Amino acid sequence: MNFTLPILPTISTFFIVLSAITVAIGWGQIRQRKIEAHKKTMMLAAVFALIFFIIYVSRTVFIGNTAFGGPDNIKIYYTIFLIFHITLATTGAVFGIVTLITGYKNNLTKHRKLGPITSIIWFFTAITGVLVYLLLYVFYQGGETTSAIKAILGF
């Protein structure tokens, strides 16, 4: 089998995985009461997530999103799974921002309640994101890629 992986989706998926790994490390650090290390690690996780987001949005606008190229009989399942992933990712991002803000403002009562929930959402976001990547680029050959600019403006 001879195929190449697309560079930007591969890099962005790598960064979301790094983000989830650093969240797990940060969770372990706070359980060990390593507060300063926890703060730094969680900020790094946020930076990794932000790098993912910048790459993803840039690619979506200028290059485009890739349609599912797998068999038509499973396309509906992929679409439902993708909607689930997008919902998780959006929820995780909002929770992540709020959790970071509560930690930064030292509102520890809210932060301690939100942190574990946010982390679990983020782990599932990363896992489902990797599965979307695998379905689009590894298990099946990707379909057509159309940029948002081309789709909206017609050029």
N, C-alpha and C positions, 0 to 999 in steps of 0.2 A: 504494500500500500504506500503510495507516494502522495503526500499532501503537505502543505505549509500552513502554519497558523497565522492568522492576521495579527499584525504587531500591536495596534492600539487596543483591541479587545483583550489581547493576552496580557498586556501591561496593566490595563485597568483592573482586570480580574485579579492579577497578582497583588495590586494595592488593596483591594477589598479583603483579600485573604490576610494580608499583613495587618490590616486594621482589626480583623476579628482575633487574630493571634495576640496582638498587643492588648486588646480588651481582656482576653483571658489572662494574660500575664498581670495586667493591672488589677483584675479581680483577685487574683492570688496574693498580690502585694497588699491590698487593703485588708484582706483576711489575716495577714501576718502583721497588721498595724504598721506597715511601711508607708506612711502617709505621703511623704515627699516623693518617694519613688512612684507611688500610685499616681500622683498628680502628673508627673512627667510622662509616665507611660500612657496615661489616658489622653494627654494632649498629643502625643505621638500617634496614637490610634486615630484621633480626630484629624490630624494632618494627613495620614494615609487615606482616610475616607474622603477628605477634601481633594486630594490628588486624583483619586478615582473619579470623583464627581466632575472635576474640571476636564479630565480626559473624555469621560462619557458624554458630557454636554457638547464639548468641542467636536467630537466625532459625529454626534447626532446632527448637529447643525451643518457642519461643513462636508462631511463624507456621507453620513446617513446611517440608518439602522438597517440591519440585515434581516430579511424575511426568513422564516423557517423553511429550510430546504428538504426536510424529511418527508416521509410518505403522507399523502393527503389524509389517510384514514386515522392518523394520530395528531394531525394539525390542531384539531379542536382541544385535545388534551394539553398540547404544548401551550396553546393560547390561554387556557384556563390557568395553567401553572405559571405562565408569564405574568398574568394579571395578579395572581397571588403574590409572586415575587415583588412586583412593583408596589403593591399595597404594603407589604412588609418593609420594603426599603424606604418608602415614604414615611411610614410610621416610625421606623427605626431612626431615621434622620431627625425627625421632629423630637422624638424622645431623647436622642443623643444630644441635640442642642440644648434642650431644657435641662437635662442631667448635668451637662458641662456648666451651664450657667448657675445652677443651684450649688454645685461644688465650688465654683469660682467665687460666688457670693457668700460662701460658708453657711449656706442654708442646709445644714447637714441632716435635719429631720426629713426634709423632702428628698434630698440627695440619696440618703440611705434607702428610702423606699423605691425611688426610681431606678437607681443603679442596677440592681439585679434584673429588673424587668427589661430595662434598656439593653443590657448585655445579652440576655436570652433572645430578644428580638433581633439584635445585630448578628448573633451566631446563625440564626435561621436565615437571615438575609444573605449572609455570606455563603452559606451552604446552597441555598436556592440559586444564588447568582452564579456560582460555579456550575451548577447543573444546567442553567440556561446557556452558559458559555459552551459546555460540553455538547449540548443538544444542537446548538447553532454551528459550531465550528469543528467538532471532533467526531461525534457519532454520525452526523449527517453533513453533507456539503451545504454551506449557507446558500440561501436564495438570493434574490436581487437586493442590492443595496441602493437606497435612494436618499439623498440628503434632504433635510427639512427645507432648506432654501430652494432646492429644485422642485420639491413637492409643492411648496407654497407659491413660489414665483414662476415656476414653469421653465426655469433655465438652470 
